[in-house]
Amino acid sequence: MTTKVLRIDASARTQNSVSRDLADHAVSLIPDAEVTSRDIGQGLPHINETWVGATFTPPESRTEAQSEALALSDEILQEVQDADTIVISTPIYNFNIPSTLKAWIDQIGRAGVAFKYTENGPVGLLEDKRVVIALASGGTDIGSNVDFATDYLRFIFGFVGIKDVHFVLAKGDDNAEAHETLASLLGDRIAA
């Protein structure tokens, strides 16, 4: 059975990137993977007033400018909707995620598409997916008092309906432990 994998690379480094190397390893562990890759390391457009206005306008009533403003967001959202497993490689810059990853999250965080409001509060619409986040940091441990990345990522993916979120942290040059964790996480998904 083919597993649809969406790979997102957020590191500004394209060479010698520890997080990208971890993502390479993660994807290699998934047999019969159909991989869609999006490299956001060099940037994505930030949302603007036209984009926000377009998200609150029914599709049939959008102006041409509004439709153009949402074209990339529609493409990115479709990639997420189509994926079974999402592998994100990201460094921790200044104790948090890179602005490029935040820009990607902003592109998918759309009311009525990624989540909806109900009388009981918001409900995520991007369910039945697993997210594996390969992190590289120069000393920020997951769960430490200076880790502002993982709680945010866990929350935002949960908000859009993805509860199955896992973090794998590279520690220095020896990534054997991270490779073992990836094998366990992805092997579990394949066996399920």
C-alpha positions in Angstrom: 0.0 0.0 0.0 1.4 3.4 -1.0 1.9 5.9 1.8 1.5 9.5 0.8 4.2 11.5 2.4 4.5 15.3 2.5 8.0 16.5 3.3 8.5 20.1 4.4 12.1 21.4 4.8 12.4 24.7 6.8 16.2 25.0 7.3 17.9 27.9 5.6 20.8 25.5 5.0 20.5 23.3 2.0 24.0 21.8 2.5 25.1 20.0 5.7 21.7 20.5 7.4 21.2 18.1 10.3 17.4 18.5 10.2 17.3 17.8 6.4 19.5 14.7 6.9 17.0 13.4 9.5 14.2 14.0 7.1 16.1 12.1 4.4 16.4 9.2 6.8 12.7 9.4 7.9 11.5 9.3 4.3 13.9 6.4 3.5 12.2 4.3 6.2 8.8 4.4 4.5 8.5 1.7 1.8 6.3 2.5 -1.2 6.2 6.2 -0.2 4.8 8.7 -2.7 6.6 11.8 -1.6 5.6 15.4 -2.3 8.4 17.8 -1.2 8.1 21.5 -0.4 11.3 23.4 0.5 10.3 26.5 2.4 13.8 27.3 3.7 14.3 30.3 1.5 10.9 31.8 2.3 7.2 31.8 1.6 4.9 34.8 1.2 3.5 36.1 4.4 -0.3 36.6 4.6 -1.5 40.1 3.9 -4.8 42.1 3.9 -5.9 40.7 0.6 -5.2 37.1 1.7 -7.2 37.6 5.0 -10.1 39.2 3.2 -10.2 36.3 0.7 -10.4 33.7 3.4 -13.6 35.3 4.7 -15.1 35.6 1.3 -17.0 32.6 -0.2 -15.1 31.2 -3.2 -17.7 32.1 -5.7 -17.7 35.7 -4.5 -13.9 36.2 -4.5 -12.3 38.8 -6.8 -9.5 37.8 -9.1 -7.0 39.3 -6.7 -8.4 37.4 -3.8 -8.3 34.1 -5.7 -4.7 34.8 -6.7 -3.8 35.7 -3.1 -5.1 32.2 -2.0 -3.6 30.2 -4.9 -0.5 29.1 -3.0 -2.5 28.5 0.2 -4.9 26.3 -1.7 -1.9 24.3 -3.2 -0.3 23.9 0.2 -3.5 22.9 1.9 -4.1 20.3 -0.8 -0.7 18.8 -0.1 -1.6 18.5 3.6 -5.0 17.1 2.9 -3.6 14.5 0.5 -0.8 13.3 2.9 -1.0 10.4 5.3 2.3 11.3 6.9 3.9 14.7 7.1 7.7 14.9 7.8 8.9 18.3 8.7 12.6 19.1 9.0 13.3 22.3 10.9 16.0 23.9 13.0 15.3 25.8 16.1 16.4 29.4 15.5 16.5 31.7 18.5 14.6 29.2 20.6 11.6 28.9 18.2 10.7 27.8 14.7 12.0 29.7 11.6 9.7 32.4 10.2 9.5 30.3 7.0 7.7 27.5 8.9 5.4 30.0 10.6 4.6 31.4 7.2 3.7 27.8 6.0 1.5 27.3 9.1 -0.2 30.6 8.3 -1.0 29.4 4.8 -2.7 26.3 6.1 -4.5 27.7 9.1 -7.7 28.7 7.3 -11.1 28.7 8.9 -13.6 26.5 7.0 -10.8 24.5 5.4 -8.3 23.4 8.2 -10.7 24.0 11.1 -14.2 25.2 11.7 -16.0 27.0 14.5 -18.9 25.3 16.2 -21.0 26.1 19.2 -18.6 24.0 21.3 -15.5 25.7 20.0 -13.2 25.1 17.1 -12.9 21.7 15.5 -9.9 20.6 13.3 -10.6 19.3 9.8 -7.2 17.8 9.0 -7.6 14.5 10.8 -6.0 11.0 10.4 -2.5 12.1 9.7 0.8 11.7 11.5 3.3 14.4 11.8 7.0 13.7 12.5 9.1 16.7 13.1 12.9 16.3 12.8 14.5 19.1 14.8 18.0 20.3 15.0 19.2 22.7 17.7 22.4 24.1 19.0 21.4 23.3 22.5 17.7 23.8 23.0 16.3 20.5 24.4 12.7 19.5 23.8 10.6 20.4 26.7 13.2 22.7 28.3 12.2 26.1 29.6 13.7 27.7 26.5 11.9 25.5 24.0 9.2 27.7 22.5 8.9 25.5 19.4 7.5 22.2 20.3 4.5 23.3 22.4 3.5 25.7 19.7 3.8 23.1 17.0 1.9 20.4 19.0 -0.9 23.0 19.7 -1.2 24.3 16.2 -1.3 20.8 14.6 -3.9 19.7 17.2 -5.9 22.8 16.5 -6.3 21.8 12.8 -7.1 18.2 13.8 -3.7 16.5 13.8 -3.2 14.9 17.2 -0.5 12.3 16.2 2.6 14.6 16.4 6.1 13.4 17.3 9.4 15.2 17.7 12.8 13.8 17.0 15.7 15.9 18.2 19.2 15.6 16.7 21.8 15.9 19.4 25.2 17.0 18.1 26.9 14.9 15.4 25.8 11.5 16.7 22.2 11.0 15.4 22.0 7.3 16.1 19.3 7.8 18.8 17.3 10.1 16.5 17.5 7.4 13.7 16.3 4.7 16.1 13.4 6.9 17.2 12.4 7.6 13.6 12.5 3.9 12.8 10.3 3.2 15.7 7.8 5.9 14.9 7.6 5.2 11.2 7.8 1.4 11.5 4.8 1.6 13.9 2.8 3.6 11.3 3.7 1.1 8.6 2.6 -1.9 10.7 -0.7 -0.3 11.7 
